[in-house]
């Protein structure tokens, strides 16, 4: 399993959290898509575990746990 690029992972986590905090709407299908992508990206079947893993892989200073700069221009996300 390839660990997804932190920029992509951060986007997934933030979008998932934003949509799940909103009132129920047509966003429900997008939430399901995000949950699936997070699970595949982190190698788990449980959304809670996937979110916890994704958050653990992200660090607040803008670098991932491998020291790569997550804001690097032109950085492509890893294949999922």
ROTORTOR-344160 format. One record per residue (C-alpha): x, y, z. Coordinates in pm, 1 decimal. Layout:
{atom {X; Y; Z}}
...
END
This chain:
{atom {0.0; 0.0; 0.0}}
{atom {131.0; 344.1; -91.8}}
{atom {78.4; 612.0; 168.1}}
{atom {-114.0; 896.8; -0.1}}
{atom {47.2; 1239.6; -27.1}}
{atom {-30.0; 1444.3; 286.7}}
{atom {-191.4; 1724.6; 87.3}}
{atom {-444.4; 1482.6; -59.8}}
{atom {-496.8; 1309.2; 273.6}}
{atom {-551.3; 1641.5; 453.2}}
{atom {-805.1; 1746.7; 187.1}}
{atom {-997.1; 1420.8; 231.5}}
{atom {-1006.9; 1449.9; 610.3}}
{atom {-1111.0; 1815.8; 605.3}}
{atom {-1383.4; 1761.9; 344.9}}
{atom {-1517.2; 1455.9; 530.5}}
{atom {-1532.5; 1646.4; 860.0}}
{atom {-1698.2; 1949.4; 697.6}}
{atom {-1964.5; 1740.4; 526.5}}
{atom {-2042.7; 1525.4; 829.9}}
{atom {-2089.4; 1840.3; 1042.5}}
{atom {-2341.7; 1984.6; 794.5}}
{atom {-2713.9; 1905.2; 796.4}}
{atom {-2813.5; 1597.8; 595.5}}
{atom {-2835.1; 1687.2; 227.8}}
{atom {-2724.1; 1554.0; -106.7}}
{atom {-2374.9; 1556.3; 48.4}}
{atom {-2445.0; 1209.8; 188.5}}
{atom {-2322.6; 1038.4; -127.3}}
{atom {-2004.8; 1248.9; -119.1}}
{atom {-1953.5; 1151.2; 245.6}}
{atom {-1977.1; 785.9; 144.1}}
{atom {-1721.0; 846.3; -134.4}}
{atom {-1483.1; 1019.3; 106.2}}
{atom {-1522.5; 744.5; 365.9}}
{atom {-1441.5; 482.1; 104.2}}
{atom {-1137.9; 675.5; -22.9}}
{atom {-1007.5; 730.5; 330.5}}
{atom {-1047.3; 360.6; 407.9}}
{atom {-867.6; 253.8; 90.5}}
{atom {-595.1; 515.6; 142.4}}
{atom {-521.6; 397.7; 495.0}}
{atom {-577.0; 25.3; 442.1}}
{atom {-866.8; -19.9; 682.5}}
{atom {-1239.9; -89.3; 660.0}}
{atom {-1343.4; 128.2; 954.7}}
{atom {-1394.6; 502.3; 888.5}}
{atom {-1305.4; 599.8; 1245.4}}
{atom {-979.7; 407.5; 1223.4}}
{atom {-912.3; 554.3; 878.2}}
{atom {-960.0; 910.0; 1009.3}}
{atom {-738.4; 842.9; 1311.1}}
{atom {-468.5; 694.4; 1087.3}}
{atom {-490.4; 984.5; 841.8}}
{atom {-462.2; 1236.4; 1124.7}}
{atom {-164.0; 1050.1; 1269.9}}
{atom {9.7; 1064.7; 932.0}}
{atom {-36.6; 1441.6; 920.7}}
{atom {163.0; 1677.1; 1138.3}}
{atom {71.5; 2039.4; 1208.3}}
{atom {387.9; 2205.6; 1073.1}}
{atom {302.3; 2140.4; 706.5}}
{atom {527.2; 1838.1; 665.3}}
{atom {429.0; 1475.1; 658.9}}
{atom {585.3; 1214.0; 886.6}}
{atom {852.6; 1143.5; 622.4}}
{atom {961.1; 1508.1; 628.0}}
{atom {823.5; 1595.9; 284.2}}
{atom {691.1; 1948.2; 244.5}}
{atom {316.4; 1914.2; 194.5}}
{atom {289.3; 2259.3; 37.8}}
{atom {553.5; 2195.3; -227.9}}
{atom {448.9; 2337.7; -561.7}}
{atom {363.5; 2073.7; -815.7}}
{atom {374.4; 1790.8; -564.3}}
{atom {160.2; 1510.7; -699.6}}
{atom {-33.6; 1287.6; -459.3}}
{atom {67.7; 924.9; -440.1}}
{atom {-146.7; 672.3; -623.0}}
{atom {-420.1; 527.0; -408.2}}
END
